C-alpha cells in the first residue's frame, strides 16, 4: 500500500500539544511559522510516498554491489534519482546553519522528515542521515578553514559524510582502537588503519565522501583520552586527487541492503585534525548524539509503516466470524479487524507509535529550546531534558519499533512471512537499529551510569520537576492517578539505584535496561495525559475546524495506554529491586551443566 504521512497526528502534536508552532516567536526560528511547518509536513509526505517509497522494495532486492577491482560500490539503480530529488528539494539543508547554505529551521522539523523517510526507505535515508552528524561535528569543533572547505557541500547534499569509529577488534570500547595518525610536514596527518560497519563509506550517489575518523596520535595515551578526530575526504578538495581511503568490502547483512555498510581501509590517507589533539571523544559524542536521535526516528518510521500495512490488511482480510455475531453478513466471513486479538495487536501498534512520536518530538522541541530560548535557565532546563532523554529515544523507539514491525507481521499471519508483503523487510531492516550507534544496553548504561549522576543529578531532577509540575498545574489531568503512580514508581527505582549502584556498579548494570524502559513508559504516560487533555478540551469547546474522529481516538488511545501498557511499570520495578544476584550467580561450569 502507499504510505500515508501521519499529517493529522503531527499537526495535533506540534501545534496543539507541544507548541512547536510558537518557535517562530524566537529570533533564531523566526521563519518557522505555522504555515511553513504545515508545508514541510505536506511536502515531505508527498516526497516520501511518491519518490522514496517506490525505491524501497527494489532496493532491498538489488542491494549494493562491490567491485573488488576498483574497490567501488554501486547502490541500487533507483536510489540515484530519488537521492537527487531529495537534494534538489533542499531536504539535506533543512535544519543546517544558515551561514553555510542551510535553512536554519528547527530540529523538530528534521525529526518529522526523518520519520517519513525512514518509513518509506530506511536504507536510502541513511546516506543523508549520517551526513548530518558529520555536519554537526565539523560545525561545533572544526576550524574555520575546515568549515569553509566542507560544510557547504555536505549541507547541500553534493557530498556525504561518514562516522568511522568501530574497528574489527573493538566496538563500544573505543579506547582499544589501533588506527594511527602520523603528522605530515604540511600540517595534515597520514591516517593508517581499518574501520568496519561504516555506513555510506563508499557509494556512487555523490562526487565526494567525507570521513570523520577516530585515530590516535604518536605518543597519545592508549585509552579514550588519547583519541583524536580527523576529517579524511575521498578526494582532496584542493586538487581532486584520490585519497587512499578505500572500501575493502561490504558487510553481508540481513537487512538495510540498499545501505552501503563498508569495511574501510585507510592506507596513509591524508586527514586534518578536528578540534584539539586527544579531544576526539568530545567531538565524537556530538556526532553520536545526533545519530542516536536519528536512529530513534528510524525505529518509529518503520513501526508506522508496519502499522499502516497491517491495518490495511486487517480491514480487508476475511477470516471467521466476530465473537459477538456477524459484522459482514453479506460476505463469507468478517474482516479480521473485528477479532479482539487482532485489535490488541493493532491498538498496541497505534498507541505506542503515537506515544513514541510524542516522545521524539517533545525531545526535538526541547533541543530547539536549548539553543534558541532567550532565557538562560530555560535553555539549561531544556538541555537537561535532551541529554537525559536521548538514550531513551534511541533505545525505546528502536526496541518498540522492531517489536511493532514484528507485531505487524503477526497480524498478516502467513502472508507476513512471505516476501510478497513488505512486513518481513521492515522486520529485517528494523532489527539493526537496536544495535548500531551504541546497542540499547549501552544506551541504558549511559542513562544509569552517566546521565543520572551528571551535574550532581540535575538532569533527572529537571525531568521529575517537569512531570510533577504538570500534575500540580493540571489537577484534572486525564489519568492523573495512574500517571502519579508511574512517577512515584520511577522515583522509587531512581532511589534504589542511588542507594545501591555507587557501592556496586554491577547493580547499576543489572538494573539499567528495565530502568530505561520504566522511564520511557512514564514519560510517554505524561505525554498521553497531555494529548488526552488537549483532545478533551477541543471536544468540549467544539473548536472550529477540529477533527472529532482524531480527538475521540486520542481519548480511547490514552485509555488503552494507561490500562494495557503502562502497568508494565510494576514488574519493571520488581526487576530493578531484585538486583543482580540471580543473573551474576552462575559459575563458568553452570553454563554447560
C-alpha positions in Angstrom: 0.0 0.0 0.0 1.1 3.6 -0.5 2.4 5.3 2.6 0.2 8.0 4.2 2.1 10.5 6.2 0.6 10.9 9.7 -0.1 14.6 9.0 -3.1 15.0 11.3 -1.3 13.4 14.2 1.8 15.6 13.5 -0.2 18.8 13.4 -2.1 17.9 16.6 1.2 17.2 18.4 3.2 20.1 17.0 0.6 22.8 17.2 -1.9 21.8 19.9 0.1 19.8 22.4 3.8 20.8 22.2 3.6 24.3 21.0 6.2 23.9 18.3 4.2 26.4 16.1 5.3 29.1 18.6 9.0 28.6 17.9 8.8 31.4 15.3 8.4 33.8 18.2 12.1 33.1 19.0 14.6 35.1 16.9 16.6 32.0 15.8 13.5 30.4 14.3 11.6 33.4 13.0 11.0 31.7 9.7 9.3 28.6 11.2 5.8 29.9 11.0 2.8 27.5 11.4 2.2 27.8 7.6 5.8 26.8 6.9 5.6 23.9 9.3 2.4 22.7 7.6 4.0 23.0 4.2 7.0 20.9 5.4 4.7 18.2 6.7 2.7 18.1 3.4 5.7 18.2 1.0 7.7 15.7 3.0 4.8 13.4 3.0 4.5 13.6 -0.8 8.2 13.1 -1.3 8.2 10.1 0.9 5.2 8.5 -0.7 5.8 9.4 -4.3 9.6 9.4 -4.7 11.2 7.5 -1.8 8.8 4.6 -1.2 8.9 3.2 -4.8 12.7 2.7 -4.3 12.4 0.6 -1.1 11.5 -3.0 -2.1 13.5 -2.9 -5.3 16.5 -1.5 -3.4 16.2 -4.4 -0.9 16.2 -6.9 -3.7 19.0 -5.4 -5.7 21.2 -4.3 -2.8 24.6 -2.7 -3.1 27.3 -4.2 -5.2 31.1 -4.2 -4.5 33.7 -4.3 -7.3 37.0 -5.6 -5.8 38.9 -4.4 -8.9 38.1 -0.8 -8.5 37.2 -1.0 -4.8 34.0 0.8 -5.6 30.3 0.3 -4.5 27.2 0.7 -6.7 23.9 1.5 -5.0 20.6 0.2 -6.3 19.6 1.9 -9.6 16.5 3.6 -8.2 18.4 5.3 -5.5 20.3 7.8 -7.7 17.2 9.6 -9.0 15.5 9.6 -5.6 18.6 11.0 -3.9 18.9 13.7 -6.5 15.3 14.7 -5.9 15.8 14.8 -2.2 18.9 17.0 -2.5 17.3 19.4 -5.1 14.4 19.8 -2.8 16.7 21.2 -0.1 15.9 18.5 2.4 19.5 17.9 3.4 19.8 21.6 4.4 16.6 21.8 6.5 18.0 22.5 10.0 21.6 23.2 8.9 23.2 26.5 9.8 22.4 29.5 7.5 25.9 30.7 7.1 26.8 27.6 5.2 23.8 27.3 3.0 21.4 25.7 5.4 17.8 26.8 6.1 18.2 27.2 9.8 14.8 25.6 10.6 14.0 23.9 13.9 15.5 20.5 14.6 12.0 19.2 15.4 11.1 19.5 11.7 14.1 17.3 10.8 12.7 14.7 13.2 9.4 14.9 11.3 11.1 14.4 7.9 13.4 11.7 9.3 10.4 9.6 10.4 8.8 9.9 6.9 12.0 9.0 5.1 12.6 6.0 7.4 9.0 4.8 7.0 9.5 4.6 3.2 13.1 3.7 2.7 15.4 3.3 5.7 18.4 2.3 3.6 18.2 5.4 1.3 17.6 7.7 4.3 20.9 6.7 5.9 23.1 8.4 3.3 21.9 11.9 4.2 21.1 10.9 7.7 24.6 10.1 8.8 25.9 13.1 6.9 24.1 15.3 9.4 26.2 14.0 12.3 29.4 14.9 10.3 28.0 18.4 9.7 27.3 18.9 13.4 30.7 17.7 14.4 32.5 19.9 12.0 30.3 22.9 12.8 30.9 22.5 16.5 34.6 21.5 16.6 36.2 22.2 13.2 38.5 25.1 12.4 37.1 27.9 10.2 39.2 26.5 7.3 37.6 23.1 7.6 34.1 24.6 7.9 34.7 26.7 4.7 36.1 23.6 2.9 33.4 21.0 3.7 30.2 22.3 5.2 28.6 23.9 2.3 28.9 20.9 0.1 27.8 18.5 2.9 24.8 20.6 3.7 23.8 20.9 0.1 24.0 17.1 -0.3 26.7 17.3 -3.0 28.9 15.4 -0.7 28.0 12.9 2.1 29.7 12.2 5.4 30.6 9.2 7.5 31.4 8.3 11.1 34.4 6.0 11.2 34.6 4.7 14.8 34.4 0.9 15.1 37.3 -1.4 14.3 37.4 -5.2 13.8 38.6 -5.9 17.4 36.6 -3.2 19.2 33.1 -1.6 19.1 31.9 0.4 22.0 35.3 0.2 23.8 36.9 2.9 21.6 40.0 3.1 23.8 41.2 -0.1 22.1 41.3 1.5 18.6 44.5 0.9 16.6 44.1 3.4 13.8 47.0 5.9 13.9 47.6 9.4 12.6 51.1 10.4 11.8 51.9 14.1 11.3 52.9 15.2 7.8 55.1 18.2 7.0 52.2 20.2 5.6 50.1 20.2 8.7 48.0 17.2 7.6 48.2 13.7 9.0 48.7 10.3 7.4 45.8 8.0 8.6 46.5 4.3 8.8 44.0 1.7 10.0 40.8 -0.3 9.3 37.3 0.6 10.3 34.2 -1.6 10.0 30.4 -1.1 9.8 30.9 2.3 8.1 27.5 3.4 6.7 28.0 5.1 3.3 31.7 4.5 3.4 31.8 4.1 -0.4 29.0 4.6 -2.9 28.1 6.3 -6.2 25.4 8.9 -5.2 27.8 11.9 -4.8 31.1 13.3 -6.0 32.9 13.1 -2.7 32.6 11.3 0.6 34.0 13.0 3.8 35.0 10.5 6.5 35.3 11.6 10.1 37.8 9.2 11.6 38.9 8.5 15.1 42.6 7.8 15.4 45.5 8.1 17.9 48.5 10.5 17.5 52.0 9.3 18.3 52.6 9.2 22.0 49.0 9.6 22.8 47.6 7.7 25.9 46.4 4.3 24.8 42.9 5.0 26.2 39.9 7.0 25.2 41.8 10.1 26.5 44.3 9.6 23.6 41.7 9.7 20.8 41.7 12.4 18.2 39.2 13.1 15.4 40.3 13.7 11.7 38.4 14.7 8.6 39.6 12.4 5.7 38.0 13.1 2.3 37.7 10.5 -0.5 39.0 13.2 -2.9 41.2 16.0 -1.8 39.2 19.2 -2.2 42.1 21.4 -3.4 43.5 19.1 -6.1 40.8 16.5 -6.7 43.4 13.8 -6.1 42.1 10.4 -4.9 42.9 9.9 -1.2 43.9 6.4 -0.3 40.8 5.7 1.8 39.4 2.6 0.1 36.5 0.3 0.7 37.7 -3.3 1.4 34.3 -4.9 1.0 30.7 -4.8 2.0 29.2 -6.4 5.2 26.7 -9.2 4.4 23.6 -8.1 6.3 20.1 -9.5 6.9 18.6 -6.1 6.2 19.1 -2.5 5.1 20.6 -4.0 1.9 20.5 -0.7 0.0 22.7 0.9 2.6 26.4 0.5 1.8 27.9 -0.8 5.0 31.6 -0.9 4.4 34.9 -2.1 5.6 37.2 1.0 5.2 41.0 0.8 4.8 42.9 4.0 5.4 46.3 3.5 3.7 48.2 6.6 4.7 45.2 8.7 3.7 45.5 12.5 4.2 43.5 13.8 7.1 43.1 17.0 9.1 42.7 17.3 12.8 39.2 18.4 14.0 39.4 20.2 17.3 42.2 19.7 19.7 44.6 16.7 19.9 43.3 13.9 22.1 39.9 15.5 22.3 38.2 13.3 19.8 35.7 11.8 22.1 34.0 15.1 22.8 33.6 15.7 19.1 32.6 12.1 18.6 29.7 12.5 21.0 28.4 15.5 19.0 28.1 13.1 16.1 26.9 10.2 18.2 24.1 12.1 20.0 22.8 13.3 16.6 22.9 9.8 15.3 21.2 8.3 18.3 18.2 10.6 18.0 18.1 9.9 14.2 18.2 6.1 14.8 15.2 6.5 17.2 13.3 8.0 14.4 14.3 5.0 12.2 12.5 2.8 14.8 9.4 5.0 14.8 9.4 5.3 11.0 9.5 1.5 10.4 6.8 1.0 13.1 4.5 3.5 11.4 4.8 1.8 8.0 4.3 -1.6 9.7 1.1 -0.3 11.3 -0.3 1.1 8.1 0.4 -2.2 6.3 -1.1 -4.4 9.0 -4.1 -2.1 9.5 -4.9 -2.2 5.7 -4.6 -6.0 5.7 -6.8 -6.4 8.8 -9.6 -4.3 7.3 -9.7 -6.4 4.1 -8.7 -9.9 5.1 -11.9 -12.0 5.7 -11.5 -14.8 8.2 -14.1 -16.3 10.6 -17.0 -14.5 12.3 -17.0 -12.0 15.0 -17.4 -13.5 18.5 -20.3 -11.1 19.0 -22.1 -12.0 15.8 -21.5 -11.4 12.1 -20.3 -7.9 11.1 -20.2 -8.6 7.4 -23.4 -10.7 7.0 -23.4 -10.4 3.2 -19.9 -11.8 2.9 -18.5 -15.3 3.6 -16.6 -14.1 6.7 -15.8 -11.0 8.7 -12.6 -8.9 8.3 -10.1 -9.9 10.9 -10.1 -6.4 12.4 -13.3 -7.4 14.3 -11.4 -10.0 16.4 -10.1 -8.9 19.8 -6.7 -10.4 19.5 -6.1 -8.7 16.2 -7.3 -5.4 17.7 -5.0 -6.0 20.7 -2.1 -6.0 18.2 -3.3 -3.1 16.1 -4.0 -1.0 19.2 -0.6 -1.7 20.7 1.0 -0.6 17.4 -1.1 2.5 17.1 -0.9 3.7 20.7 2.8 3.0 21.1 3.6 4.7 17.7 1.7 7.8 18.7 3.3 7.8 22.1 6.8 7.3 20.7 6.1 10.1 18.2 5.2 12.4 21.1 8.3 11.4 23.0 10.6 12.1 20.0 9.0 15.4 19.1 9.0 16.5 22.7 12.7 15.8 22.8 13.2 17.6 19.5 11.3 20.6 20.8 13.5 20.7 23.9 16.5 20.6 21.6 15.3 23.7 19.8 14.6 25.5 23.1 18.0 24.6 24.4 19.7 26.6 21.6 17.1 29.3 20.9 15.3 30.3 24.1 16.3 33.8 25.3 16.3 32.8 29.0 19.4 31.0 30.2 17.6 28.9 32.8 15.1 27.8 30.2 17.9 26.8 27.8 19.6 24.9 30.6 16.4 23.0 31.6 15.7 22.1 28.0 19.2 20.8 27.5 18.9 18.7 30.7 15.8 17.0 29.2 17.5 16.4 25.8 20.5 14.9 27.5 18.6 12.5 29.7 16.1 11.5 27.0 18.5 10.9 24.2 19.4 7.4 25.2 15.7 6.8 26.0 14.6 7.9 22.5 17.3 5.8 20.8 16.6 2.6 22.8 12.9 2.6 23.4 11.9 3.7 19.9 14.1 1.1 18.3 13.1 -1.7 20.7 9.4 -1.0 20.2 9.8 -0.1 16.5 11.1 -3.6 15.9 8.5 -5.1 18.2 5.7 -3.2 16.3 7.0 -4.3 12.9 7.1 -7.9 14.3 3.6 -7.5 15.6 2.5 -6.2 12.2 3.9 -9.3 10.6 1.9 -11.4 13.0 -1.3 -9.6 12.0 -0.7 -10.7 8.4 -0.3 -14.3 9.6 1.3 -16.5 6.9 1.3 -13.6 4.4 3.6 -11.6 6.7 6.2 -14.4 6.5 6.5 -14.0 2.7 8.4 -11.6 0.5 5.1 -10.8 -1.3 4.3 -8.4 1.6 6.6 -5.7 2.9 6.5 -6.7 6.6 9.3 -9.1 6.5 11.6 -6.4 5.1 10.5 -4.0 7.8 11.4 -6.6 10.4 14.8 -7.3 8.9 15.6 -3.6 8.4 14.4 -2.6 11.8 16.5 -5.1 13.7 19.8 -3.3 13.2 18.5 -0.1 14.8 18.6 -1.7 18.3 22.3 -2.5 17.7 24.1 0.3 16.0 25.1 3.8 17.3 25.5 2.0 20.7 23.5 -1.1 21.4 20.4 -0.4 23.5 22.1 -2.0 26.5 24.8 0.7 26.1 22.1 3.3 26.0 20.7 2.0 29.2 24.2 2.1 30.8 24.7 5.7 29.5 21.4 6.7 31.2 22.1 4.9 34.5 25.8 5.1 34.7 26.3 8.6 33.4 23.2 10.7 32.9 21.6 10.1 36.3 24.7 11.5 38.1 25.6 14.2 35.6 25.8 17.7 37.1 25.1 16.4 40.5 21.9 14.7 39.5 20.4 17.9 38.0 19.2 16.2 34.8 16.9 13.7 36.5 15.7 16.4 38.9 14.7 18.5 35.9 12.7 15.6 34.5 10.9 14.9 37.7 10.2 18.7 38.1 8.6 18.7 34.6 6.4 15.7 35.5 5.5 17.0 38.9 4.8 20.5 37.6 2.3 19.1 35.1 0.4 17.3 37.8 0.4 20.4 40.0 -0.8 22.7 37.2 -3.4 20.3 36.0 -5.4 18.9 38.9 -8.0 17.5 36.5 -5.4 15.9 34.2 -6.7 12.8 32.4 -5.5 9.5 34.0 -3.9 11.6 36.8 -3.8 8.8 39.3 -2.1 6.3 37.0 0.4 8.9 35.9 1.1 9.9 39.5 1.7 6.2 40.3 4.1 5.8 37.4 6.1 8.9 38.5 6.3 7.5 42.0 7.5 4.2 40.7 10.2 5.9 38.6 11.2 7.9 41.7 11.4 4.7 43.7 13.6 3.0 41.1 15.8 6.0 40.9 16.2 6.0 44.7 17.1 2.3 44.6 19.8 3.0 42.1 21.1 5.9 44.1 21.3 3.7 47.2 22.8 0.5 45.6 24.7 1.4 42.5 27.5 3.6 43.9 28.8 0.8 46.1 28.3 -1.9 43.4 28.4 -0.9 39.7 27.1 -4.3 38.7 23.8 -3.4 40.4 23.6 -0.4 38.0 24.4 -2.7 35.1 21.7 -5.2 36.1 19.0 -2.5 36.5 19.9 -0.3 33.6 17.7 -1.8 30.8 14.5 -2.1 32.9 15.1 1.4 34.3 15.4 2.9 30.9 12.1 1.2 29.8 10.4 2.4 33.0 11.5 6.0 32.3 10.2 5.7 28.7 6.8 4.4 29.7 6.5 7.1 32.4 7.4 10.0 30.1 5.1 8.6 27.4 2.3 8.4 30.0 2.9 12.1 30.8 2.6 12.9 27.1 -0.5 10.7 26.6 -2.2 12.6 29.5 -1.3 15.9 27.8 -2.7 14.6 24.5 -5.9 13.4 26.1 -6.3 16.7 27.9 -6.0 18.7 24.7 -8.3 16.4 22.9 -10.9 16.6 25.6 -10.7 20.4 25.7 -11.2 20.7 22.0 -14.1 18.4 22.0 -15.7 20.1 25.0 -15.2 23.6 23.4 -16.3 22.4 19.9 -13.2 24.1 18.5 -13.9 25.2 14.9 -12.1 23.2 12.3 -11.1 20.4 14.6 -11.1 16.7 13.7 -13.6 14.9 16.0 -12.5 11.4 14.9 -8.9 12.2 15.7 -9.7 13.7 19.1 -12.0 10.9 20.1 -9.4 8.4 19.0 -6.9 10.2 21.3 -9.2 9.7 24.3 -9.6 5.9 23.6 -5.9 5.5 22.8 -4.9 7.2 26.1 -7.2 4.9 28.0 -5.7 1.9 26.2 -2.2 3.1 27.1 -2.9 3.6 30.8 -5.0 0.3 31.1 -3.0 -2.1 28.9 0.6 -0.8 28.6 1.6 1.4 31.5 1.0 -1.3 34.1 4.3 -2.9 32.9 6.0 -0.4 35.3 5.2 -2.7 38.2 7.2 -5.7 37.1 10.0 -3.4 35.8 10.3 -2.0 39.4 10.3 -5.6 40.7 13.0 -6.5 38.2 15.1 -3.5 39.3 14.7 -4.2 43.0 15.6 -7.8 42.7 19.1 -6.8 41.9 22.0 -8.6 40.2 22.3 -11.8 42.3 20.3 -14.2 40.1 22.0 -13.1 36.9 25.5 -13.0 38.3 25.4 -16.1 40.4 26.4 -18.6 37.6 29.9 -20.1 37.8 31.6 -21.0 34.5 30.6 -24.6 34.6 27.0 -23.8 35.3 26.5 -22.6 31.7 27.2 -26.1 30.4 25.5 -28.2 33.1 
